[in-house]
Amino acid sequence: MTLTEWIDKRVAKFACTRHSLYQNMVDNLAKAGTPISLNTIANVDRGMKLNTYDKAKALSDLTGGAVSVAELCE
């Protein structure tokens, strides 16, 4: 599953905007000790690949493993 697909499901399920979901993700990642900017999450949502394992792992963990590290990096 891609991050875009994961976000699409959450936006539909919780009837929220993408921006509010991004902000929630940023807040949760900061609490977990791996700050990632809202712009980075938005860019990955639009297809950008991450070049750092730590950020990819943190995003993967945030999705409960639904989005793999490989999907975020390759």
N, C-alpha and C positions, 0 to 999 in steps of 0.2 A: 504494500500500500504506500502511496506517496503522501507527503505531508499535505498536499492540496486536497487529496481525497479525505484524509483524516479531519482536516479543518472543515471541509464541506459538510461532513457528517455532524460535527459538533455545532456548527452554525445552524443547521436544520433542527437538530435535537433540542438545542437550548434557545432557539429563536433569538439569536443575538447577531450583532454585526461582526464582520471579520476583524475590524479594528479592536472591538472590545475583547474578542477572543485572543488576539495578539497580545493585548495589554495584560490579560490574565496569565498568558504563557510567560511573558517577561517577568511578571511578579513572582510566579512560581519558580522560575529558573533562578532568579536572584536569591530567593529564600533557600534554594538548594545549593547555592554557592557557585553557580556558573552563570554569570550575567551575560545575556545575549540581547542585543538591541532589538527594538520593535522593527526597525528597518531591515535588519538581517532576517528576521522571521518572515516579514512580508516578501523579501526578495526570494527566499527559499520557497515560499508559497507560489511564487511566479516562475519557479524553475531553476533558480540559481543553486549550484552545488556548493557545499561547504568544503573548505580546505583544511579545517582543523578537526582532529578526532574528538577532542574534548567537547566542542560545541555539538558535533553530530551525536555523540553519546548522550549528552544532556537532553537534547531534543528527542532522541529515541526513547530514553527513559521516561520523559514527560508523557509520551504517547503510550506508555505501558508496553513498549516494544512493537507496537503495531507498525511503526515506521522504522525500518532497519537503518543502522549506521551506514551500511553500503548504499542504500537508496539515497541517503542524504549527501553522500560524498561522491558517488560515481555518476 
